[in-house]
Structure formats: structure tokens, C-alpha cells
Amino acid sequence: MGRRKKIVQECETLMDRPDQIRNIAIAAHVDHGKTTLTDNLLAGAGMIADEGEATKLMMDTEEDEQERGITIDAANVSMTHEYEGTNNLVNLIDTPGHVDFGGDVTRAMRAVDGALVVVDAVEGAMPQTETVLRQSLREGVKPALFINKVDRLINELQEGPQEMQQRLQDVISDVNELIRGMTEEEDYDWTVSVEDGTVAFGSALYKWGVSLPSMERTGISFGEVMEMERDDDRQGLHERTPLSDVVLDMVVEHFPNPLDAQPRRIPRIWRGDDTLDVSESMQQVDRDGNTVLMVTDIEMDPHAGEVAIGRVFSGSVEKGDELYVSGTAGKSRLQSVGIYMGGEREELDRGVPAGNIAAVTGLADAIAGSTVSDTEMTPFESIEHISEPVITKSVEATNMDDLPKLIETLQQVAKEDPTIRVEINEDTGEHLISGQGELHLEVITQRIRDNQGIPVHTGEPIVVFRESVQESSDEVEGISPNRHNRFYISVEPLGQDVVETIQLGEATMDMPELERREALQEAGMDKETSQNVEHIHGTNVFIDDTKGIQHLNETMELVVEGLEEALNDGPLAAEPVQGSLIRLHDARLHEDTIHRGPAQVIPATREAVHRALIDAEIMMLEPIQDVRIDVPNAYMGDASGEIQGRRGRVDDMYQEGDLMVIEGIAPVEEMIGFSSDIRSATEGRASWNTENAGFRVMSDTLQRDQIMDIRERKGMKQELPSSIDYF
């Protein structure tokens, strides 16, 4: 029997034993060594024949991942690991580290119960470290810590035992500070420590690692580790304390199995009736209960078509099953069921039971975030990525004959990656794609060309701005075209804590009303206002303050539609509105239905909202990024100048090893082209990272010019509404 076949059989056997299953993700800041660590684990599990191959980035299966040296797509693998005489199934997801592909991290956390956070010993906790921790803890996923590249501290920085101990302790303290800040209201302590075995150290590149339990077991001391590393006896280190054993032991010992995790996680991610059988089935990981699968990723297989990957929370998914997909009509029939083995899908003749991560085909209507079940049920909470798209590009087919194929491909792209937004104008052939950053869109367009064989040309990057009110408006009137319907509306800024609560998915219209009220009140909204929430759109809240108005209930759907139109295209430059509280105070409605149809109510509402927004001094917001540059001292001035010359601000500069670290902030619009400029300015000696940092109000001197530029680009009139008199 071949090695691969044997591993598959072992995985199949262990699938039926949820107490011996660990579902984990590996997450990190970009270039901290997460994928190299994953390859080590594959080698240790016997899935890579030659351990020398364990640094070849086996999980980066796409050509562009290999070329760029970064993980772009989350990759799944199932492996086995024996710990204290018991064999265990480890379902692992290797996630991207670059901020532009953070949506994959968010979705992966829904499928797992433990997150192994990797931190570079030299760089320490970085912006994306905080992001991946936040993503995991929001989903109720327990963290553990692996501090990588300890070999650099020993050989490059030549640190002594005390100095090194302090540096490693600083990393642990920084990570724990982040964990405490995100779990302060929880009834558990998920901070990590060397003493309890939830921290490991080592070198993924040289395949060795240690933890306190492993040192006690092997008898090796940290002093010996340092000595062997300095003597270049890395092979000896690997043989005495192999990294894969240390990390996988920690995974099995400290991460919860599905039986422990699901009773805690299900109430967090599912808002359905907890008295139903399906609730009990999910919490008990009942393989004989209702089938429930949460889709967390969609991939394209050139032979099998769409592959839906996700966590089986209850029942078992089997070939031939006919299942409901949330938000669609009818049932879909599963064509195949399998698991991933080192980047390749392995189809199984048997089903995949509760507690496991499965890969299925046949769910043509599923998207990332779909709930799939054998009975109609309340879907899981939507998977909300914190960052919104900030960069847009137009994509057009070079040959008009390719237009239908391009439209189909773009629709598929949006399905596979919900952080991508696609607008398609089928009449003009112009298509707009919006993503998390330049690299995000660059990768998408490259894959359209290379993988789909569609020649395309793209426009210049366009930054997505926002519009937001600065003050409270007076009550304004919106009148329908037939003048028979009137709406009285005011707008005010929404508190930042409330905005963040909505962004984090902690207050939605899908949750029970009482639960939503409590979340909004906890964020600072007053009790009466929270009781009158009619609708939430983006980060805007619509309040119905009216009392007993005849016909309003049957008209409210049209009011909401008009509201959404107004908020999607703000009055300044048709950019999305954010952070606004809209109140409906009163309405006058015609008694005859025919006189208060869509053509009357929608424009009246839209007009009232826009007038109120203008009265509240709506302003343009621009997206900004945190910037970190690591550069030799000689290039410090040039590097900081690249930030300051982009309307940016340098907030801190400090020495770290033999490099200077520059931290600052800059507008996304000004950061376009930064990669080539910083390379040129520092002769290729700088490394850098950016992290989306939300939006800020543009300076008064730039507002009008920016608004006019956007209006011209969109073909809008150059004259602002006459009521805008504050620019």
C-alpha cells in the first residue's frame, strides 16, 4: 500500500472519532514563516517523502504564489499525528499573511477551533498579527503561539541568553496584551504562556522547535539549543527536537476537539432556536443528526468544477445527498465528497461526518458563507470581514468575443472571494472590481489572463472614498413626484463604538431583536433609539420614530429601498455613506395604493435623506493605511520621505537589530505606486508592510477638488447641489 493511500485510510478511520480530531488554522503576519511551518508539519506527518522538501512551500499550489513567495489562497490539508499513544486527525488550513487577502483568514476561522499564531522573533507582533488574532477570537477560536526564526536571534543578532529571554518574553507579552484586550468580557482566559505549554519556539527554516514540555521530555536545554545552532548543527537539532512533533503535540494537547468546541461555538455563530433538534445535534457533534455544513471557501477545479469547502457541524455529508443551500430555492445534489491531502483533493467513497472539514462538489448555488443542510433552517451568522474594499479597477476584454466569458469569470471571482465586489455593465463592456488593495486586484486580473486565458486590459486604480456627516441636521422634507406623499427625516453622526459594533457583526438585522438592542445599547446607543431600529445598511442605522401612521407598514419596504439608494450613492460624489443615524419622524401618505407606489415613495425618501445629509454637513472621507518600513540606517531619510511626500505622517522611528523601523500613516490614494518608489529610494534595501486603517475626513483644502474629480470620472454634473454651501 502506498504512503498516501495509507494516510487517507488513517484519516478516514479517525473521522468517526471527534475526540481525536483537531481543526486548526495557521495564521501570521506576512513573511513570518507560516507556510514553511506548514510544510514542516506535512513532512513530519509523512506526507512529504523527503524532509528536505519541507521548505518548498508545498501548500502554495498556484504559480503566482510560488512566484511572489506569499500565500494568496487558504489551503486545506488533513494529516495524522500520534500523541501519548493515541493517533489524532489534524485538519489544517494554511491562511494568507498579506493584508490584501485577509478575507481568506476570516472565512477559515469559521471552520476551525484553534489558531496557531506565528510571530517572527525579530520583528515581533505586527499589524497583521493583531488582525489574525482578532479574526480568530471573534469566532471563538482558541489561540496558541509559535515564535519563529529564533535562529536569527542566535546567529544574526548574536543575542545572549538573558537578552534573548527578554525579547521572547516581550513577544509573548505583546500577544497576550492583544488577547486580553479582545476577550476581557469573556469568562475564560486564553492568554498563552511557556509554563502551560501554549508557546513554542524554533526555526521553521531549519526544522527544529522547543517548548517547555518538549524540553522536559527530550532533556534538551535552551542553552544546548543555542550552542548547537551557533555550531551550525541544525540537523542534529532537528533530530533531537523535530519541529513537527513539538508543534503538533501542542496542537493536540491544547486545542479543543469538536466535542469541546461546538457547544461553546454554536450559540456564537448560529442565532436559531436553541430548542430545536438541529441545535442539539450541532452542539453534540451528532453524526446521526441533521446534516449541517457551513461553506467557508469556494475553489475551482479544472476537472470537477466548483468545490465547496467547509465545516460539517452535524450529521454527515455523503455523495448523492440532496441538500438545501441557504438563500436559494430547491435542493442541490452532492456529486462527490472528499478531503484535501497536501493541496490535492482526495475523493472518498464514504461520507464525511460531523466535526470534520469536507470538500464537496455539486453545490452550484453555494457561496462562501452559505449554510447547507438537509432541512430548511436558520442560516449561520454571516462571515464579516473587518476591512472594506478601498481600491477599484476597470477590467475590459481586449477582444469583444471574450466578453461573455469575462462576465462569467468575474461572477465566479465574486463568488469565490466575497471581499471582492464586482459591478458589471453588460451594455458597455466596462466592469469594475473593488478589492482590499493594489496587490489583491493585481492577482485577480493576472489569474483572469493566465488561468482563464482571457486577454484583458485594466484601467488605473481608483480609490473608493466614503461620505459621512459631521453634524446633526434639522428635520427636512422629501416630497414624492406626484406631491401626494411626504417624509420628514433627520440625520446625525452615529457613535464610533456603534459603528464598530456593526462592522464586527455584533449588531445585525438577522439576530433576535432583544439581542440586537442589547448590543447597540452596550455600544452607547440610548434605549429608546435602539428599540426603534428599522434597518441597518452598511454602517448606517435607520430609526422609525413615527407613531401610528396609516399605511406606513405596507409602504416601509419602499422607504427602505429609497434609503439604501441614497446611502449607496451619497450626495457629494455618489460614494457610499457611512456612520449615519437616519430618523424618520413623520410621514404623510396618500390613502390610495396606486399613488404611493415605488415611483413615488423611493424618490421621495431618497430626496429627503440626501437633503438631510447635506444639512448635516456631509464630507468626503479617504481610506488610510498604517505603514511600517524596515530599512538600513543609511536609507532612513529616503524611506521616511516616501511617507511624508504622500501626505503621510511619520509617527515613530526606532532601532530594531541592525535596521531602523519607521511607522506612520498615509492615504491609500497616495500609496499607489509605493512599492516601486520605495525600492528605488532605498536601492531595494527596504522591506515594508501596510495595513488598512479605516477612513478619515479629507482636509478642507482638498474636499472640493476631490469631489469634482470623482463627479467628472462618473459623468456627473460639475455643479454641486445649491444647498451645499459649506465648501
C-alpha angles and dihedrals in degrees: 000000000000121000093245093049091051092051091049091052091049090051091049091053094049094048089079093056108071092179087065096048127098120186109197143166127208111218135174149142112284116285095011090122103258098139093045087053090051090053089052090054091050090051092048090051090053095249093120112054098207114047087206085072091063093098097051096095094244092178093057093083100162119088093232090054090054092046096048095038093228135104111250103168127043108248127207130212136168120211140160131238130184116221124177092344096311124106116225135194114230116194104194133189118197106207132200119263100200113097092230090067097043091120088075089056092051092051094044092057091063089062099048141060100206134043121203103206114204119205128184108240091218100043096036124196109352134189094272090048088063091046096052091046090051091048092051097044093048087060094047092250116153117234132218126180134234115184106206134195094036085149088072092058090053101043109020101035094030092216121179124230096267094044091048093046090053093049093050091046089052090055091050091047092050092050092047091050089056092047093049092049091054099042102036092119095047125098094230136070113228098168113133128235141177091231097059093043099247092119125067131178133203151096120290089190093058096033101236131119142166139198130174092262091047093050090050090049098045098033092231117139127212088244089059090048091054092047094049091047092051090048088053090240092142095141089055090050091051092050094048097043112012113200095225093058093048095049098040091047088055091048094052095042100045110025117082122247118230092264090060098036106045099060087058098038103044096067087049098053102027124058099187128121107296091205092067123102091240090060092052091044092054094046092049094045087234110186089192094052131086114316110249123172126175111207111220101167141022121206133179118234112196090220106029099034120218117017117197114205123194152126120286104218098175141007119003133286113226136176109270095026114144108218140176119242113208114251095019135092124247129358135298124218119227111236097188141359126205151128135248120256113189095327095318124100116237114201115217129209089213129058128263110243132212117296095039138097112243136190114213138175129207099059096112093162096049123109131185102287098032121139111223119195146152091238132040107264145156106284123238119267111280117261104246120197112210098222122068126213111278104173128059131190131183114233122196132177112248089215117044089216087069093055097098090048091048092051090050091048094050090050088052091049091055090048094051095044116032091188087069115082119201127196114188126195102194091185099055099029091234116133128185123206121190123197147161096275148330094288092049092057093039090057093047094051092044090054091049088056100039105031100034097032094229115143107221138169123211134209127232115288113272120205117227110228129191135220121220137171122245101193141022117273130221118250107279133192129236116196126199119236091253089049091230097109129055132184126195114208140168132189132208136172114274116231114261092235090055091049091052091047089055092044091053091052092244093126117039138148089242094067126081112282095240092051091049091050092052092049092050093046090049088054091054106271113137118249098247093049092048090054092056099051106138100171143356117211117181103313094333124102125208116208124197106210094165125118125215100332111171117241093006095115092056090044098045095091090061091045090055091048091053090046092053092049090053093048095045091056110032121207096250103057107340091263120142117277118228139184098022131139110209119195125198104206102173144346138200112207132185111244092226113082093215090063095053101048128131094282089060108033099041097054091042092053093043091051093049093049093048092048091049092048091053091047088053089057099250113205138190118261121201125207115246136196135212109233129202122184125186110198141154115266093251092064098041095106093048092049096048088047089059089061097042092046089059097060085268133138129226108220102176143007124188143154119257113177108310093336136079117232117213118192124187148126133254140170115268090230091060093046094066106115092016094127095063094038095052091047090052094045094051098033089245093303098116130086120196146180133199130200127191108248103186127251137312134191112267117239115270092244092060100041101087096042092049093048092050092048091053093045090051092049090051094046093246126148113276092224115090118221108281091240090066099089102142100084 
